[in-house]
Amino acid sequence: MLTRITQTPGQCGGRPCIRGMRIRVNDILEMLAENVSVSEILEDFPDLELEDIQACLLFAARRTDFPRLIA
């Protein structure tokens, strides 16, 4: 699933994108946070697939999973 997320130097400032396209993961996550539905996103970006949006969510989840220190 995460193979759908790419980072290419010089493309979108090296930010994570979807399948080498100039659609940034952050843009998709922000739209979801603003209550834009998945169907609306897919309609607005016809090159996207449902799995791309799921990959964005998984990417974000993995980036926020920090080790917990127990004192």
CHARMM-style PDB file with segment names, atoms N, HN, CA, C and O in Angstrom:
ATOM      1  N   MET     1       0.831  -1.194   0.000  1.00  0.00      PROA
ATOM      2  CA  MET     1       0.000   0.000   0.000  1.00  0.00      PROA
ATOM      3  C   MET     1       0.874   1.255   0.000  1.00  0.00      PROA
ATOM      4  O   MET     1       0.598   2.199  -0.740  1.00  0.00      PROA
ATOM      5  N   LEU     2       1.912   1.271   0.815  1.00  0.00      PROA
ATOM      6  HN  LEU     2       2.135   0.504   1.416  1.00  0.00      PROA
ATOM      7  CA  LEU     2       2.752   2.468   0.902  1.00  0.00      PROA
ATOM      8  C   LEU     2       3.626   2.666  -0.331  1.00  0.00      PROA
ATOM      9  O   LEU     2       4.249   3.718  -0.474  1.00  0.00      PROA
ATOM     10  N   THR     3       3.687   1.695  -1.213  1.00  0.00      PROA
ATOM     11  HN  THR     3       3.181   0.840  -1.097  1.00  0.00      PROA
ATOM     12  CA  THR     3       4.437   1.889  -2.459  1.00  0.00      PROA
ATOM     13  C   THR     3       3.759   2.935  -3.333  1.00  0.00      PROA
ATOM     14  O   THR     3       4.373   3.438  -4.274  1.00  0.00      PROA
ATOM     15  N   ARG     4       2.519   3.268  -3.046  1.00  0.00      PROA
ATOM     16  HN  ARG     4       2.020   2.859  -2.281  1.00  0.00      PROA
ATOM     17  CA  ARG     4       1.794   4.302  -3.789  1.00  0.00      PROA
ATOM     18  C   ARG     4       2.285   5.708  -3.425  1.00  0.00      PROA
ATOM     19  O   ARG     4       2.024   6.669  -4.149  1.00  0.00      PROA
ATOM     20  N   ILE     5       2.996   5.817  -2.300  1.00  0.00      PROA
ATOM     21  HN  ILE     5       3.208   5.036  -1.713  1.00  0.00      PROA
ATOM     22  CA  ILE     5       3.510   7.111  -1.852  1.00  0.00      PROA
ATOM     23  C   ILE     5       4.965   7.222  -2.304  1.00  0.00      PROA
ATOM     24  O   ILE     5       5.794   6.368  -1.992  1.00  0.00      PROA
ATOM     25  N   THR     6       5.256   8.291  -3.046  1.00  0.00      PROA
ATOM     26  HN  THR     6       4.582   8.984  -3.300  1.00  0.00      PROA
ATOM     27  CA  THR     6       6.603   8.485  -3.574  1.00  0.00      PROA
ATOM     28  C   THR     6       7.152   9.832  -3.122  1.00  0.00      PROA
ATOM     29  O   THR     6       6.400  10.775  -2.877  1.00  0.00      PROA
ATOM     30  N   GLN     7       8.462   9.903  -3.018  1.00  0.00      PROA
ATOM     31  HN  GLN     7       9.073   9.137  -3.217  1.00  0.00      PROA
ATOM     32  CA  GLN     7       9.151  11.154  -2.726  1.00  0.00      PROA
ATOM     33  C   GLN     7      10.281  11.284  -3.735  1.00  0.00      PROA
ATOM     34  O   GLN     7      11.213  10.480  -3.746  1.00  0.00      PROA
ATOM     35  N   THR     8      10.193  12.301  -4.580  1.00  0.00      PROA
ATOM     36  HN  THR     8       9.436  12.954  -4.572  1.00  0.00      PROA
ATOM     37  CA  THR     8      11.178  12.518  -5.622  1.00  0.00      PROA
ATOM     38  C   THR     8      11.801  13.890  -5.440  1.00  0.00      PROA
ATOM     39  O   THR     8      11.092  14.896  -5.461  1.00  0.00      PROA
ATOM     40  N   PRO     9      13.130  13.950  -5.258  1.00  0.00      PROA
ATOM     41  CA  PRO     9      13.767  15.259  -5.139  1.00  0.00      PROA
ATOM     42  C   PRO     9      13.414  16.133  -6.347  1.00  0.00      PROA
ATOM     43  O   PRO     9      13.446  15.671  -7.488  1.00  0.00      PROA
ATOM     44  N   GLY    10      13.084  17.376  -6.088  1.00  0.00      PROA
ATOM     45  HN  GLY    10      13.058  17.751  -5.161  1.00  0.00      PROA
ATOM     46  CA  GLY    10      12.753  18.298  -7.169  1.00  0.00      PROA
ATOM     47  C   GLY    10      11.294  18.288  -7.586  1.00  0.00      PROA
ATOM     48  O   GLY    10      10.862  19.150  -8.352  1.00  0.00      PROA
ATOM     49  N   GLN    11      10.534  17.330  -7.096  1.00  0.00      PROA
ATOM     50  HN  GLN    11      10.885  16.630  -6.474  1.00  0.00      PROA
ATOM     51  CA  GLN    11       9.099  17.280  -7.404  1.00  0.00      PROA
ATOM     52  C   GLN    11       8.329  17.660  -6.146  1.00  0.00      PROA
ATOM     53  O   GLN    11       8.449  17.003  -5.111  1.00  0.00      PROA
ATOM     54  N   CYS    12       7.551  18.706  -6.240  1.00  0.00      PROA
ATOM     55  HN  CYS    12       7.453  19.239  -7.081  1.00  0.00      PROA
ATOM     56  CA  CYS    12       6.764  19.202  -5.106  1.00  0.00      PROA
ATOM     57  C   CYS    12       7.637  19.437  -3.880  1.00  0.00      PROA
ATOM     58  O   CYS    12       7.221  19.171  -2.752  1.00  0.00      PROA
ATOM     59  N   GLY    13       8.835  19.931  -4.106  1.00  0.00      PROA
ATOM     60  HN  GLY    13       9.173  20.146  -5.022  1.00  0.00      PROA
ATOM     61  CA  GLY    13       9.738  20.223  -2.997  1.00  0.00      PROA
ATOM     62  C   GLY    13      10.178  18.996  -2.231  1.00  0.00      PROA
ATOM     63  O   GLY    13      10.570  19.104  -1.069  1.00  0.00      PROA
ATOM     64  N   GLY    14      10.124  17.819  -2.859  1.00  0.00      PROA
ATOM     65  HN  GLY    14       9.807  17.731  -3.803  1.00  0.00      PROA
ATOM     66  CA  GLY    14      10.524  16.582  -2.203  1.00  0.00      PROA
ATOM     67  C   GLY    14       9.480  16.038  -1.236  1.00  0.00      PROA
ATOM     68  O   GLY    14       9.730  15.077  -0.509  1.00  0.00      PROA
ATOM     69  N   ARG    15       8.301  16.667  -1.238  1.00  0.00      PROA
ATOM     70  HN  ARG    15       8.097  17.448  -1.829  1.00  0.00      PROA
ATOM     71  CA  ARG    15       7.231  16.215  -0.342  1.00  0.00      PROA
ATOM     72  C   ARG    15       6.616  14.906  -0.858  1.00  0.00      PROA
ATOM     73  O   ARG    15       6.661  14.626  -2.056  1.00  0.00      PROA
ATOM     74  N   PRO    16       6.049  14.117   0.040  1.00  0.00      PROA
ATOM     75  CA  PRO    16       5.414  12.866  -0.373  1.00  0.00      PROA
ATOM     76  C   PRO    16       4.237  13.128  -1.326  1.00  0.00      PROA
ATOM     77  O   PRO    16       3.378  13.969  -1.061  1.00  0.00      PROA
ATOM     78  N   CYS    17       4.226  12.392  -2.430  1.00  0.00      PROA
ATOM     79  HN  CYS    17       4.924  11.710  -2.645  1.00  0.00      PROA
ATOM     80  CA  CYS    17       3.174  12.505  -3.440  1.00  0.00      PROA
ATOM     81  C   CYS    17       2.574  11.127  -3.695  1.00  0.00      PROA
ATOM     82  O   CYS    17       3.044  10.117  -3.170  1.00  0.00      PROA
ATOM     83  N   ILE    18       1.551  11.111  -4.492  1.00  0.00      PROA
ATOM     84  HN  ILE    18       1.169  11.931  -4.918  1.00  0.00      PROA
ATOM     85  CA  ILE    18       0.870   9.862  -4.811  1.00  0.00      PROA
ATOM     86  C   ILE    18       1.320   9.376  -6.182  1.00  0.00      PROA
ATOM     87  O   ILE    18       1.143  10.063  -7.188  1.00  0.00      PROA
ATOM     88  N   ARG    19       1.893   8.203  -6.205  1.00  0.00      PROA
ATOM     89  HN  ARG    19       2.037   7.645  -5.388  1.00  0.00      PROA
ATOM     90  CA  ARG    19       2.327   7.511  -7.423  1.00  0.00      PROA
ATOM     91  C   ARG    19       3.077   8.399  -8.418  1.00  0.00      PROA
ATOM     92  O   ARG    19       2.864   8.302  -9.627  1.00  0.00      PROA
ATOM     93  N   GLY    20       3.943   9.254  -7.912  1.00  0.00      PROA
ATOM     94  HN  GLY    20       4.117   9.333  -6.931  1.00  0.00      PROA
ATOM     95  CA  GLY    20       4.756  10.081  -8.787  1.00  0.00      PROA
ATOM     96  C   GLY    20       4.022  11.246  -9.422  1.00  0.00      PROA
ATOM     97  O   GLY    20       4.617  12.016 -10.176  1.00  0.00      PROA
ATOM     98  N   MET    21       2.740  11.384  -9.128  1.00  0.00      PROA
ATOM     99  HN  MET    21       2.258  10.758  -8.516  1.00  0.00      PROA
ATOM    100  CA  MET    21       1.975  12.512  -9.653  1.00  0.00      PROA
ATOM    101  C   MET    21       2.242  13.719  -8.772  1.00  0.00      PROA
ATOM    102  O   MET    21       2.821  13.594  -7.693  1.00  0.00      PROA
ATOM    103  N   ARG    22       1.832  14.852  -9.218  1.00  0.00      PROA
ATOM    104  HN  ARG    22       1.362  14.954 -10.094  1.00  0.00      PROA
ATOM    105  CA  ARG    22       2.020  16.070  -8.425  1.00  0.00      PROA
ATOM    106  C   ARG    22       0.809  16.319  -7.515  1.00  0.00      PROA
ATOM    107  O   ARG    22       0.349  17.450  -7.359  1.00  0.00      PROA
ATOM    108  N   ILE    23       0.322  15.254  -6.937  1.00  0.00      PROA
ATOM    109  HN  ILE    23       0.695  14.335  -7.064  1.00  0.00      PROA
ATOM    110  CA  ILE    23      -0.749  15.334  -5.940  1.00  0.00      PROA
ATOM    111  C   ILE    23      -0.104  14.958  -4.615  1.00  0.00      PROA
ATOM    112  O   ILE    23       0.279  13.809  -4.396  1.00  0.00      PROA
ATOM    113  N   ARG    24       0.008  15.951  -3.736  1.00  0.00      PROA
ATOM    114  HN  ARG    24      -0.303  16.884  -3.914  1.00  0.00      PROA
ATOM    115  CA  ARG    24       0.709  15.719  -2.478  1.00  0.00      PROA
ATOM    116  C   ARG    24      -0.182  15.008  -1.454  1.00  0.00      PROA
ATOM    117  O   ARG    24      -1.389  15.239  -1.383  1.00  0.00      PROA
ATOM    118  N   VAL    25       0.440  14.154  -0.682  1.00  0.00      PROA
ATOM    119  HN  VAL    25       1.420  13.966  -0.739  1.00  0.00      PROA
ATOM    120  CA  VAL    25      -0.260  13.448   0.394  1.00  0.00      PROA
ATOM    121  C   VAL    25      -0.909  14.458   1.324  1.00  0.00      PROA
ATOM    122  O   VAL    25      -2.053  14.279   1.741  1.00  0.00      PROA
ATOM    123  N   ASN    26      -0.187  15.511   1.648  1.00  0.00      PROA
ATOM    124  HN  ASN    26       0.742  15.656   1.309  1.00  0.00      PROA
ATOM    125  CA  ASN    26      -0.698  16.532   2.553  1.00  0.00      PROA
ATOM    126  C   ASN    26      -1.990  17.158   2.020  1.00  0.00      PROA
ATOM    127  O   ASN    26      -2.910  17.425   2.794  1.00  0.00      PROA
ATOM    128  N   ASP    27      -2.066  17.392   0.727  1.00  0.00      PROA
ATOM    129  HN  ASP    27      -1.319  17.175   0.099  1.00  0.00      PROA
ATOM    130  CA  ASP    27      -3.273  17.989   0.146  1.00  0.00      PROA
ATOM    131  C   ASP    27      -4.484  17.081   0.348  1.00  0.00      PROA
ATOM    132  O   ASP    27      -5.572  17.553   0.678  1.00  0.00      PROA
ATOM    133  N   ILE    28      -4.294  15.798   0.151  1.00  0.00      PROA
ATOM    134  HN  ILE    28      -3.410  15.415  -0.117  1.00  0.00      PROA
ATOM    135  CA  ILE    28      -5.395  14.842   0.326  1.00  0.00      PROA
ATOM    136  C   ILE    28      -5.803  14.794   1.798  1.00  0.00      PROA
ATOM    137  O   ILE    28      -6.993  14.792   2.113  1.00  0.00      PROA
ATOM    138  N   LEU    29      -4.826  14.757   2.693  1.00  0.00      PROA
ATOM    139  HN  LEU    29      -3.860  14.759   2.438  1.00  0.00      PROA
ATOM    140  CA  LEU    29      -5.139  14.713   4.122  1.00  0.00      PROA
ATOM    141  C   LEU    29      -5.869  15.965   4.575  1.00  0.00      PROA
ATOM    142  O   LEU    29      -6.801  15.883   5.375  1.00  0.00      PROA
ATOM    143  N   GLU    30      -5.460  17.117   4.076  1.00  0.00      PROA
ATOM    144  HN  GLU    30      -4.703  17.183   3.426  1.00  0.00      PROA
ATOM    145  CA  GLU    30      -6.146  18.357   4.436  1.00  0.00      PROA
ATOM    146  C   GLU    30      -7.581  18.363   3.934  1.00  0.00      PROA
ATOM    147  O   GLU    30      -8.484  18.818   4.636  1.00  0.00      PROA
ATOM    148  N   MET    31      -7.799  17.861   2.724  1.00  0.00      PROA
ATOM    149  HN  MET    31      -7.065  17.491   2.154  1.00  0.00      PROA
ATOM    150  CA  MET    31      -9.171  17.801   2.208  1.00  0.00      PROA
ATOM    151  C   MET    31     -10.033  16.902   3.075  1.00  0.00      PROA
ATOM    152  O   MET    31     -11.175  17.244   3.380  1.00  0.00      PROA
ATOM    153  N   LEU    32      -9.496  15.755   3.474  1.00  0.00      PROA
ATOM    154  HN  LEU    32      -8.568  15.478   3.225  1.00  0.00      PROA
ATOM    155  CA  LEU    32     -10.247  14.848   4.339  1.00  0.00      PROA
ATOM    156  C   LEU    32     -10.553  15.527   5.674  1.00  0.00      PROA
ATOM    157  O   LEU    32     -11.654  15.380   6.206  1.00  0.00      PROA
ATOM    158  N   ALA    33      -9.588  16.266   6.215  1.00  0.00      PROA
ATOM    159  HN  ALA    33      -8.694  16.385   5.783  1.00  0.00      PROA
ATOM    160  CA  ALA    33      -9.789  16.962   7.483  1.00  0.00      PROA
ATOM    161  C   ALA    33     -10.845  18.062   7.364  1.00  0.00      PROA
ATOM    162  O   ALA    33     -11.493  18.412   8.351  1.00  0.00      PROA
ATOM    163  N   GLU    34     -11.017  18.599   6.171  1.00  0.00      PROA
ATOM    164  HN  GLU    34     -10.492  18.315   5.370  1.00  0.00      PROA
ATOM    165  CA  GLU    34     -12.019  19.642   5.933  1.00  0.00      PROA
ATOM    166  C   GLU    34     -13.371  19.050   5.511  1.00  0.00      PROA
ATOM    167  O   GLU    34     -14.224  19.750   4.965  1.00  0.00      PROA
ATOM    168  N   ASN    35     -13.547  17.766   5.771  1.00  0.00      PROA
ATOM    169  HN  ASN    35     -12.854  17.198   6.214  1.00  0.00      PROA
ATOM    170  CA  ASN    35     -14.790  17.044   5.487  1.00  0.00      PROA
ATOM    171  C   ASN    35     -15.142  16.946   4.010  1.00  0.00      PROA
ATOM    172  O   ASN    35     -16.316  16.831   3.658  1.00  0.00      PROA
ATOM    173  N   VAL    36     -14.135  16.990   3.144  1.00  0.00      PROA
ATOM    174  HN  VAL    36     -13.181  17.083   3.430  1.00  0.00      PROA
ATOM    175  CA  VAL    36     -14.371  16.690   1.735  1.00  0.00      PROA
ATOM    176  C   VAL    36     -14.471  15.166   1.646  1.00  0.00      PROA
ATOM    177  O   VAL    36     -13.589  14.459   2.132  1.00  0.00      PROA
ATOM    178  N   SER    37     -15.518  14.668   1.040  1.00  0.00      PROA
ATOM    179  HN  SER    37     -16.234  15.243   0.645  1.00  0.00      PROA
ATOM    180  CA  SER    37     -15.723  13.222   0.996  1.00  0.00      PROA
ATOM    181  C   SER    37     -14.744  12.566   0.027  1.00  0.00      PROA
ATOM    182  O   SER    37     -14.226  13.204  -0.889  1.00  0.00      PROA
ATOM    183  N   VAL    38     -14.509  11.293   0.250  1.00  0.00      PROA
ATOM    184  HN  VAL    38     -14.931  10.775   0.994  1.00  0.00      PROA
ATOM    185  CA  VAL    38     -13.633  10.525  -0.629  1.00  0.00      PROA
ATOM    186  C   VAL    38     -14.165  10.564  -2.053  1.00  0.00      PROA
ATOM    187  O   VAL    38     -13.391  10.710  -2.999  1.00  0.00      PROA
ATOM    188  N   SER    39     -15.469  10.437  -2.215  1.00  0.00      PROA
ATOM    189  HN  SER    39     -16.098  10.318  -1.447  1.00  0.00      PROA
ATOM    190  CA  SER    39     -16.040  10.452  -3.564  1.00  0.00      PROA
ATOM    191  C   SER    39     -15.812  11.795  -4.250  1.00  0.00      PROA
ATOM    192  O   SER    39     -15.582  11.842  -5.458  1.00  0.00      PROA
ATOM    193  N   GLU    40     -15.873  12.900  -3.480  1.00  0.00      PROA
ATOM    194  HN  GLU    40     -16.060  12.862  -2.498  1.00  0.00      PROA
ATOM    195  CA  GLU    40     -15.604  14.219  -4.059  1.00  0.00      PROA
ATOM    196  C   GLU    40     -14.148  14.344  -4.489  1.00  0.00      PROA
ATOM    197  O   GLU    40     -13.850  14.895  -5.548  1.00  0.00      PROA
ATOM    198  N   ILE    41     -13.250  13.831  -3.665  1.00  0.00      PROA
ATOM    199  HN  ILE    41     -13.492  13.383  -2.805  1.00  0.00      PROA
ATOM    200  CA  ILE    41     -11.824  13.886  -4.006  1.00  0.00      PROA
ATOM    201  C   ILE    41     -11.569  13.081  -5.278  1.00  0.00      PROA
ATOM    202  O   ILE    41     -10.867  13.538  -6.179  1.00  0.00      PROA
ATOM    203  N   LEU    42     -12.136  11.896  -5.342  1.00  0.00      PROA
ATOM    204  HN  LEU    42     -12.707  11.525  -4.609  1.00  0.00      PROA
ATOM    205  CA  LEU    42     -11.942  11.053  -6.529  1.00  0.00      PROA
ATOM    206  C   LEU    42     -12.547  11.695  -7.779  1.00  0.00      PROA
ATOM    207  O   LEU    42     -12.030  11.526  -8.884  1.00  0.00      PROA
ATOM    208  N   GLU    43     -13.624  12.418  -7.600  1.00  0.00      PROA
ATOM    209  HN  GLU    43     -14.044  12.555  -6.703  1.00  0.00      PROA
ATOM    210  CA  GLU    43     -14.251  13.118  -8.722  1.00  0.00      PROA
ATOM    211  C   GLU    43     -13.383  14.287  -9.193  1.00  0.00      PROA
ATOM    212  O   GLU    43     -13.251  14.531 -10.392  1.00  0.00      PROA
ATOM    213  N   ASP    44     -12.795  15.003  -8.236  1.00  0.00      PROA
ATOM    214  HN  ASP    44     -12.901  14.805  -7.262  1.00  0.00      PROA
ATOM    215  CA  ASP    44     -11.955  16.153  -8.564  1.00  0.00      PROA
ATOM    216  C   ASP    44     -10.593  15.751  -9.135  1.00  0.00      PROA
ATOM    217  O   ASP    44      -9.988  16.503  -9.900  1.00  0.00      PROA
ATOM    218  N   PHE    45     -10.121  14.574  -8.761  1.00  0.00      PROA
ATOM    219  HN  PHE    45     -10.613  13.964  -8.140  1.00  0.00      PROA
ATOM    220  CA  PHE    45      -8.831  14.067  -9.228  1.00  0.00      PROA
ATOM    221  C   PHE    45      -9.039  12.708  -9.895  1.00  0.00      PROA
ATOM    222  O   PHE    45      -8.835  11.672  -9.262  1.00  0.00      PROA
ATOM    223  N   PRO    46      -9.441  12.704 -11.158  1.00  0.00      PROA
ATOM    224  CA  PRO    46      -9.798  11.447 -11.821  1.00  0.00      PROA
ATOM    225  C   PRO    46      -8.661  10.427 -11.929  1.00  0.00      PROA
ATOM    226  O   PRO    46      -8.920   9.246 -12.160  1.00  0.00      PROA
ATOM    227  N   ASP    47      -7.404  10.864 -11.766  1.00  0.00      PROA
ATOM    228  HN  ASP    47      -7.194  11.823 -11.579  1.00  0.00      PROA
ATOM    229  CA  ASP    47      -6.285   9.922 -11.823  1.00  0.00      PROA
ATOM    230  C   ASP    47      -6.081   9.177 -10.503  1.00  0.00      PROA
ATOM    231  O   ASP    47      -5.343   8.193 -10.450  1.00  0.00      PROA
ATOM    232  N   LEU    48      -6.733   9.646  -9.445  1.00  0.00      PROA
ATOM    233  HN  LEU    48      -7.333  10.446  -9.488  1.00  0.00      PROA
ATOM    234  CA  LEU    48      -6.613   8.995  -8.140  1.00  0.00      PROA
ATOM    235  C   LEU    48      -7.500   7.760  -8.063  1.00  0.00      PROA
ATOM    236  O   LEU    48      -8.522   7.658  -8.741  1.00  0.00      PROA
ATOM    237  N   GLU    49      -7.082   6.834  -7.224  1.00  0.00      PROA
ATOM    238  HN  GLU    49      -6.252   6.917  -6.673  1.00  0.00      PROA
ATOM    239  CA  GLU    49      -7.861   5.631  -6.935  1.00  0.00      PROA
ATOM    240  C   GLU    49      -8.113   5.584  -5.429  1.00  0.00      PROA
ATOM    241  O   GLU    49      -7.385   6.197  -4.649  1.00  0.00      PROA
ATOM    242  N   LEU    50      -9.131   4.864  -5.038  1.00  0.00      PROA
ATOM    243  HN  LEU    50      -9.723   4.365  -5.672  1.00  0.00      PROA
ATOM    244  CA  LEU    50      -9.461   4.742  -3.618  1.00  0.00      PROA
ATOM    245  C   LEU    50      -8.242   4.291  -2.816  1.00  0.00      PROA
ATOM    246  O   LEU    50      -8.014   4.781  -1.710  1.00  0.00      PROA
ATOM    247  N   GLU    51      -7.467   3.374  -3.359  1.00  0.00      PROA
ATOM    248  HN  GLU    51      -7.652   2.976  -4.257  1.00  0.00      PROA
ATOM    249  CA  GLU    51      -6.284   2.868  -2.665  1.00  0.00      PROA
ATOM    250  C   GLU    51      -5.253   3.964  -2.416  1.00  0.00      PROA
ATOM    251  O   GLU    51      -4.489   3.890  -1.454  1.00  0.00      PROA
ATOM    252  N   ASP    52      -5.225   4.983  -3.279  1.00  0.00      PROA
ATOM    253  HN  ASP    52      -5.845   5.043  -4.061  1.00  0.00      PROA
ATOM    254  CA  ASP    52      -4.309   6.106  -3.069  1.00  0.00      PROA
ATOM    255  C   ASP    52      -4.683   6.870  -1.804  1.00  0.00      PROA
ATOM    256  O   ASP    52      -3.814   7.254  -1.021  1.00  0.00      PROA
ATOM    257  N   ILE    53      -5.966   7.086  -1.613  1.00  0.00      PROA
ATOM    258  HN  ILE    53      -6.672   6.774  -2.249  1.00  0.00      PROA
ATOM    259  CA  ILE    53      -6.428   7.804  -0.419  1.00  0.00      PROA
ATOM    260  C   ILE    53      -6.164   6.966   0.828  1.00  0.00      PROA
ATOM    261  O   ILE    53      -5.752   7.495   1.860  1.00  0.00      PROA
ATOM    262  N   GLN    54      -6.398   5.677   0.734  1.00  0.00      PROA
ATOM    263  HN  GLN    54      -6.733   5.247  -0.105  1.00  0.00      PROA
ATOM    264  CA  GLN    54      -6.103   4.796   1.864  1.00  0.00      PROA
ATOM    265  C   GLN    54      -4.611   4.803   2.180  1.00  0.00      PROA
ATOM    266  O   GLN    54      -4.221   4.757   3.346  1.00  0.00      PROA
ATOM    267  N   ALA    55      -3.785   4.862   1.151  1.00  0.00      PROA
ATOM    268  HN  ALA    55      -4.102   4.899   0.203  1.00  0.00      PROA
ATOM    269  CA  ALA    55      -2.331   4.916   1.348  1.00  0.00      PROA
ATOM    270  C   ALA    55      -1.940   6.211   2.059  1.00  0.00      PROA
ATOM    271  O   ALA    55      -1.044   6.200   2.904  1.00  0.00      PROA
ATOM    272  N   CYS    56      -2.592   7.320   1.734  1.00  0.00      PROA
ATOM    273  HN  CYS    56      -3.320   7.330   1.047  1.00  0.00      PROA
ATOM    274  CA  CYS    56      -2.327   8.594   2.409  1.00  0.00      PROA
ATOM    275  C   CYS    56      -2.619   8.483   3.893  1.00  0.00      PROA
ATOM    276  O   CYS    56      -1.841   8.950   4.725  1.00  0.00      PROA
ATOM    277  N   LEU    57      -3.746   7.859   4.222  1.00  0.00      PROA
ATOM    278  HN  LEU    57      -4.378   7.479   3.547  1.00  0.00      PROA
ATOM    279  CA  LEU    57      -4.122   7.695   5.630  1.00  0.00      PROA
ATOM    280  C   LEU    57      -3.134   6.790   6.361  1.00  0.00      PROA
ATOM    281  O   LEU    57      -2.748   7.080   7.494  1.00  0.00      PROA
ATOM    282  N   LEU    58      -2.729   5.714   5.732  1.00  0.00      PROA
ATOM    283  HN  LEU    58      -3.042   5.479   4.812  1.00  0.00      PROA
ATOM    284  CA  LEU    58      -1.760   4.807   6.338  1.00  0.00      PROA
ATOM    285  C   LEU    58      -0.411   5.507   6.520  1.00  0.00      PROA
ATOM    286  O   LEU    58       0.241   5.350   7.552  1.00  0.00      PROA
ATOM    287  N   PHE    59       0.001   6.277   5.516  1.00  0.00      PROA
ATOM    288  HN  PHE    59      -0.529   6.404   4.677  1.00  0.00      PROA
ATOM    289  CA  PHE    59       1.249   7.037   5.593  1.00  0.00      PROA
ATOM    290  C   PHE    59       1.211   7.970   6.798  1.00  0.00      PROA
ATOM    291  O   PHE    59       2.167   8.026   7.572  1.00  0.00      PROA
ATOM    292  N   ALA    60       0.120   8.697   6.957  1.00  0.00      PROA
ATOM    293  HN  ALA    60      -0.656   8.652   6.328  1.00  0.00      PROA
ATOM    294  CA  ALA    60      -0.018   9.635   8.079  1.00  0.00      PROA
ATOM    295  C   ALA    60      -0.014   8.889   9.411  1.00  0.00      PROA
ATOM    296  O   ALA    60       0.617   9.330  10.371  1.00  0.00      PROA
ATOM    297  N   ALA    61      -0.712   7.772   9.467  1.00  0.00      PROA
ATOM    298  HN  ALA    61      -1.225   7.414   8.687  1.00  0.00      PROA
ATOM    299  CA  ALA    61      -0.771   6.997  10.710  1.00  0.00      PROA
ATOM    300  C   ALA    61       0.620   6.505  11.108  1.00  0.00      PROA
ATOM    301  O   ALA    61       0.985   6.539  12.283  1.00  0.00      PROA
ATOM    302  N   ARG    62       1.376   6.059  10.141  1.00  0.00      PROA
ATOM    303  HN  ARG    62       1.079   6.032   9.186  1.00  0.00      PROA
ATOM    304  CA  ARG    62       2.717   5.556  10.449  1.00  0.00      PROA
ATOM    305  C   ARG    62       3.658   6.683  10.867  1.00  0.00      PROA
ATOM    306  O   ARG    62       4.576   6.455  11.656  1.00  0.00      PROA
ATOM    307  N   ARG    63       3.446   7.881  10.357  1.00  0.00      PROA
ATOM    308  HN  ARG    63       2.701   8.066   9.717  1.00  0.00      PROA
ATOM    309  CA  ARG    63       4.303   9.017  10.689  1.00  0.00      PROA
ATOM    310  C   ARG    63       4.025   9.530  12.106  1.00  0.00      PROA
ATOM    311  O   ARG    63       4.870  10.206  12.693  1.00  0.00      PROA
ATOM    312  N   THR    64       2.875   9.222  12.646  1.00  0.00      PROA
ATOM    313  HN  THR    64       2.189   8.674  12.169  1.00  0.00      PROA
ATOM    314  CA  THR    64       2.528   9.714  13.980  1.00  0.00      PROA
ATOM    315  C   THR    64       2.679   8.640  15.052  1.00  0.00      PROA
ATOM    316  O   THR    64       2.337   8.875  16.212  1.00  0.00      PROA
ATOM    317  N   ASP    65       3.177   7.489  14.688  1.00  0.00      PROA
ATOM    318  HN  ASP    65       3.455   7.299  13.746  1.00  0.00      PROA
ATOM    319  CA  ASP    65       3.347   6.402  15.647  1.00  0.00      PROA
ATOM    320  C   ASP    65       4.746   6.499  16.267  1.00  0.00      PROA
ATOM    321  O   ASP    65       5.699   5.884  15.790  1.00  0.00      PROA
ATOM    322  N   PHE    66       4.841   7.283  17.334  1.00  0.00      PROA
ATOM    323  HN  PHE    66       4.066   7.783  17.722  1.00  0.00      PROA
ATOM    324  CA  PHE    66       6.121   7.501  18.009  1.00  0.00      PROA
ATOM    325  C   PHE    66       6.277   6.487  19.129  1.00  0.00      PROA
ATOM    326  O   PHE    66       5.297   6.115  19.774  1.00  0.00      PROA
ATOM    327  N   PRO    67       7.508   6.037  19.364  1.00  0.00      PROA
ATOM    328  CA  PRO    67       7.732   5.140  20.501  1.00  0.00      PROA
ATOM    329  C   PRO    67       7.365   5.827  21.810  1.00  0.00      PROA
ATOM    330  O   PRO    67       7.583   7.028  21.973  1.00  0.00      PROA
ATOM    331  N   ARG    68       6.816   5.073  22.723  1.00  0.00      PROA
ATOM    332  HN  ARG    68       6.639   4.098  22.591  1.00  0.00      PROA
ATOM    333  CA  ARG    68       6.426   5.607  24.013  1.00  0.00      PROA
ATOM    334  C   ARG    68       7.466   5.212  25.061  1.00  0.00      PROA
ATOM    335  O   ARG    68       7.856   4.051  25.182  1.00  0.00      PROA
ATOM    336  N   LEU    69       7.890   6.210  25.798  1.00  0.00      PROA
ATOM    337  HN  LEU    69       7.573   7.153  25.700  1.00  0.00      PROA
ATOM    338  CA  LEU    69       8.844   5.950  26.871  1.00  0.00      PROA
ATOM    339  C   LEU    69       8.063   5.809  28.177  1.00  0.00      PROA
ATOM    340  O   LEU    69       7.189   6.618  28.487  1.00  0.00      PROA
ATOM    341  N   ILE    70       8.390   4.789  28.914  1.00  0.00      PROA
ATOM    342  HN  ILE    70       9.100   4.131  28.662  1.00  0.00      PROA
ATOM    343  CA  ILE    70       7.714   4.561  30.196  1.00  0.00      PROA
ATOM    344  C   ILE    70       8.748   4.814  31.296  1.00  0.00      PROA
ATOM    345  O   ILE    70       9.826   4.219  31.319  1.00  0.00      PROA
ATOM    346  N   ALA    71       8.381   5.712  32.198  1.00  0.00      PROA
ATOM    347  HN  ALA    71       7.505   6.196  32.179  1.00  0.00      PROA
ATOM    348  CA  ALA    71       9.319   6.069  33.280  1.00  0.00      PROA
ATOM    349  C   ALA    71       9.171   5.135  34.453  1.00  0.00      PROA
ATOM    350  OT1 ALA    71       9.876   5.281  35.451  1.00  0.00      PROA
TER     351      ALA     71
END
